[in-house]
Amino acid sequence: MKINKNKKIMILGASILQLPAIIKAKEMGLEVIAVDIDKNAVGFKEADIGLEISTIDIPNVVKAAELYKIDGIMTLASDMPMRTVAAVASKLNLIGISEETALKATNKAVMRECLKDNNIPIPKFFRIKTYKQYLDILINFTDNCIIKPADNSGSRGIFLINNLKNEKMIKYAFEYSKKHSRSGEVLVEEYMQGPEVSVESISIDEKTHIIAITDKLTTGSPRFVELGHSQPSILSENVKNEIKKITIETIKAIGIKNGPSHTELKITNEGPKVVEIGARLGGDNITTHLVPISTGVDMVKSCINIALGEMPDLNIKQNKGAAIRYFNSHKGRLCDVRGIEKAEQIEGVKQINIVKDIGEYVDDINSSSDRIGFIVANAGSPALAIRVCEEAIKNIDIDIK
């Protein structure tokens, strides 16, 4: 459906993660107002208007939305701005999630309580704020457990406690997770073992459309930072059907009626269980790069359509393999990256991106923001696409001292 070229859309975030939405909106003929606290945000160069405001500064974003008389608002690949999206949508009577749904989708403790009340399969969990509470609830675990902030994302503050007799580890895990919690609240959960997936979905008038199921690769214990994704999932049809069923129930439980969702699940020996859900498009280039390759569906454009009250095209047009692999690196100074041109010549390589600058100090991969770059590939199957990524990585020499 053709968009009215006089319409304005506000996009919260103007980093490399939100850049695809800014570019897509411009391609659609929209006036784009980008919001980011970083005055050097790359998206400001593409937007019509760039506003130096924090994406979680609700009062000032609402004022800006009223001032510019926007017709729609959205974000991409970031959880906390969803509360701002909800507040603006409510104030200006725009399409978006409710403020109650935004809280359920951004606070893992509230999310867990909501899913538990709606009989959605989730891990055993406890909400705590103090170290004494923490020590008291650890007696409920006889095996490994996970501690995580109630209100952060990108694997920040997540730690696996794999020895409940190690007092030093137990103390470190609490302090590490607490440091990354905005509210001071953390969750202690049972450690779920099994393959991990995410489900990329879009809901219209309370009907959920599953676009893709993504298989995940992480760094594993103790922080579980994502290092790769591939589509379509290689899980059995029975398991995928169960994943779809639970995902739809989860989306309904937290109240997403119109817009995207990104649901993460672990496939345990008791069946799929929900890790968490975001009321926004999946990050890590999943919805911006992999979904268009594997399905032919433009989820970014679809979400812009929905934000403006237009009907998106969600018809799946193809079934191809798509994969992304992030470079595994260690801390030090990034001195040089060689071999990119050679790797780009490999058949199936779609994109190679280094997100850190030469000369920049990089850390060990403790969260997604520590990763230095990625490779996106396509092929006839997910296994072949992964193989292309791995071959390309072998051709790239990353010098960190």
Long-range contacts (C-beta under 8 A, 24 or more apart in sequence): 1-305, 1-310, 1-311, 3-28, 3-29, 3-30, 3-304, 3-305, 3-308, 3-310, 5-29, 5-30, 6-31, 7-31, 7-71, 7-72, 7-308, 8-32, 8-33, 8-68, 8-69, 8-70, 8-71, 8-72, 9-33, 9-70, 9-71, 9-72, 9-73, 9-74, 9-304, 9-307, 9-308, 10-34, 10-35, 10-61, 10-64, 10-65, 10-68, 10-70, 10-72, 10-73, 10-74, 10-88, 11-35, 11-43, 11-47, 11-73, 11-74, 11-75, 11-76, 12-36, 12-55, 12-61, 12-73, 12-74, 12-75, 12-78, 12-81, 12-84, 12-85, 13-41, 13-43, 13-55, 13-75, 13-76, 13-77, 13-78, 13-81, 14-38, 14-41, 14-42, 14-43, 14-44, 14-47, 14-50, 15-41, 15-42, 15-43, 16-42, 16-355, 17-76, 17-77, 17-78, 17-283, 18-43, 18-75, 18-76, 18-77, 18-78, 19-43, 19-46, 20-76, 20-288, 20-300, 21-74, 21-75, 21-76, 21-300, 21-303, 21-304, 22-46, 22-47, 24-298, 24-300, 24-301, 24-304, 25-304, 28-301, 28-304, 30-304, 30-308, 33-64, 33-68, 33-70, 35-61, 35-64, 55-80, 55-81, 55-84, 56-80, 56-81, 56-83, 56-84, 57-84, 58-83, 58-84, 58-87, 61-87, 61-88, 62-87, 62-88, 62-91, 65-91, 65-92, 66-91, 66-92, 70-94, 71-308, 72-304, 72-307, 72-308, 72-309, 73-307, 74-259, 74-280, 74-303, 74-304, 74-307, 75-280, 76-280, 76-281, 76-283, 76-287, 76-288, 76-300, 76-303, 77-280, 77-281, 77-282, 77-283, 77-284, 77-287, 77-288, 78-153, 78-280, 78-283, 79-105, 79-106, 79-153, 79-278, 79-280, 80-106, 80-151, 80-153, 82-106, 82-278, 82-279, 82-280, 94-307, 95-258, 95-259, 95-306, 95-307, 95-308, 95-309, 96-258, 96-259, 96-307, 97-255, 97-256, 97-257, 97-258, 97-259, 97-279, 98-255, 100-255, 101-254, 101-255, 101-256, 101-279, 102-279, 104-254, 104-255, 105-254, 105-256, 105-277, 105-278, 105-279, 105-280, 106-151, 106-278, 106-279, 107-150, 107-151, 107-183, 108-148, 108-149, 108-150, 108-151, 108-187, 108-276, 109-150, 109-151, 109-185, 109-187, 110-150, 111-254, 111-276, 111-277, 112-187, 114-253, 114-254, 115-250, 115-253, 115-254, 115-274, 117-253, 118-249, 118-252, 118-253, 120-246, 120-249, 120-250, 120-253, 120-274, 121-246, 121-270, 121-271, 121-272, 121-273, 121-274, 122-273, 122-274, 123-189, 123-190, 123-191, 123-192, 123-273, 124-189, 124-190, 125-187, 125-188, 125-189, 125-190, 126-187, 126-188, 126-189, 127-185, 127-186, 127-187, 128-185, 128-186, 128-187, 128-188, 129-184, 129-185, 129-186, 131-171, 131-174, 134-174, 134-186, 134-188, 135-170, 137-188, 138-164, 138-170, 138-188, 141-188, 141-190, 143-190, 143-191, 144-191, 145-188, 145-189, 145-190, 145-191, 146-187, 146-188, 146-189, 146-190, 146-191, 147-173, 147-174, 147-177, 147-186, 147-187, 147-188, 147-189, 148-177, 148-186, 148-187, 148-189, 149-177, 149-178, 149-180, 149-181, 149-182, 149-185, 149-186, 149-187, 150-181, 150-183, 150-185, 150-186, 150-187, 151-181, 151-182, 151-183, 151-185, 152-180, 152-181, 152-182, 153-278, 154-283, 154-367, 154-368, 154-369, 155-223, 155-224, 155-225, 155-226, 155-366, 155-367, 155-368, 156-180, 156-366, 156-367, 156-369, 157-181, 157-186, 158-223, 158-224, 159-222, 159-223, 160-191, 160-221, 160-222, 160-223, 160-224, 161-222, 162-221, 162-222, 192-266, 192-268, 192-273, 192-275, 193-266, 193-268, 193-269, 194-266, 194-267, 194-268, 194-269, 195-235, 195-266, 195-267, 196-264, 196-265, 196-266, 196-267, 196-275, 197-233, 197-235, 197-243, 197-264, 197-265, 197-267, 198-229, 198-262, 198-263, 198-264, 198-265, 198-282, 198-286, 199-243, 199-244, 199-247, 199-261, 199-262, 199-263, 199-264, 199-265, 200-260, 200-262, 200-281, 200-282, 200-286, 200-287, 200-291, 200-299, 201-247, 201-248, 201-251, 201-260, 201-261, 201-262, 201-263, 202-259, 202-260, 202-261, 202-299, 202-302, 202-303, 202-306, 202-312, 202-314, 203-251, 203-256, 203-257, 203-258, 203-259, 203-260, 203-261, 204-258, 204-306, 204-311, 204-312, 204-314, 205-257, 205-258, 206-252, 206-257, 206-258, 208-247, 208-248, 208-251, 208-252, 208-256, 208-261, 209-314, 210-244, 210-247, 210-248, 211-291, 211-295, 211-297, 211-299, 211-314, 211-316, 212-290, 212-291, 212-294, 212-295, 212-297, 213-240, 213-243, 213-244, 214-282, 214-286, 214-290, 215-382, 216-264, 217-325, 219-328, 219-365, 223-365, 223-366, 223-367, 225-365, 225-366, 225-367, 225-368, 225-370, 225-371, 226-284, 226-326, 226-368, 227-325, 227-326, 227-328, 227-365, 227-371, 228-323, 228-324, 228-325, 228-326, 228-386, 228-389, 229-284, 229-285, 229-286, 229-290, 229-323, 229-324, 230-290, 230-321, 230-322, 230-323, 230-324, 230-382, 230-385, 230-386, 231-286, 231-290, 231-291, 231-293, 231-294, 231-295, 231-321, 231-322, 231-323, 231-382, 232-294, 232-319, 232-321, 232-382, 233-382, 234-382, 234-383, 235-267, 239-267, 239-272, 242-271, 242-272, 243-267, 243-272, 246-272, 246-274, 250-274, 250-277, 251-277, 254-279, 258-306, 259-303, 259-306, 259-307, 260-287, 260-299, 260-302, 260-303, 260-306, 262-286, 262-287, 283-368, 284-324, 284-368, 285-324, 285-374, 285-376, 286-324, 289-322, 289-324, 289-350, 289-351, 289-376, 290-322, 290-323, 290-324, 290-376, 291-322, 293-320, 293-322, 293-350, 293-376, 293-378, 294-318, 294-319, 294-320, 294-321, 294-322, 294-378, 295-319, 320-378, 320-379, 320-380, 321-378, 321-379, 321-380, 321-381, 321-382, 321-383, 321-384, 321-385, 322-376, 322-377, 322-378, 322-382, 322-385, 323-376, 323-377, 323-378, 323-379, 323-382, 323-385, 323-386, 323-388, 323-389, 324-374, 324-375, 324-376, 324-377, 324-389, 325-374, 325-375, 325-386, 325-389, 325-390, 325-393, 326-371, 326-373, 326-374, 327-371, 327-372, 327-373, 327-374, 327-393, 327-396, 327-398, 328-365, 329-362, 329-364, 329-365, 329-370, 329-371, 329-372, 329-398, 329-400, 330-364, 330-400, 331-361, 331-362, 331-363, 331-364, 331-400, 332-361, 332-362, 332-400, 332-401, 333-359, 333-360, 333-361, 333-362, 333-400, 333-401, 334-358, 334-359, 334-360, 334-361, 334-362, 334-372, 334-398, 334-399, 334-400, 335-359, 335-399, 335-400, 335-401, 336-397, 336-398, 336-399, 337-373, 337-396, 337-397, 337-398, 337-399, 338-396, 338-397, 338-399, 339-395, 339-396, 339-397, 340-396, 342-395, 343-375, 343-392, 343-393, 343-395, 343-396, 344-392, 346-388, 346-391, 346-392, 346-395, 347-388, 348-377, 348-378, 348-379, 348-384, 348-385, 348-388, 349-375, 349-376, 349-377, 349-388, 349-389, 349-392, 350-376, 350-377, 350-378, 351-375, 351-376, 352-376, 352-392, 352-396, 362-400, 372-398
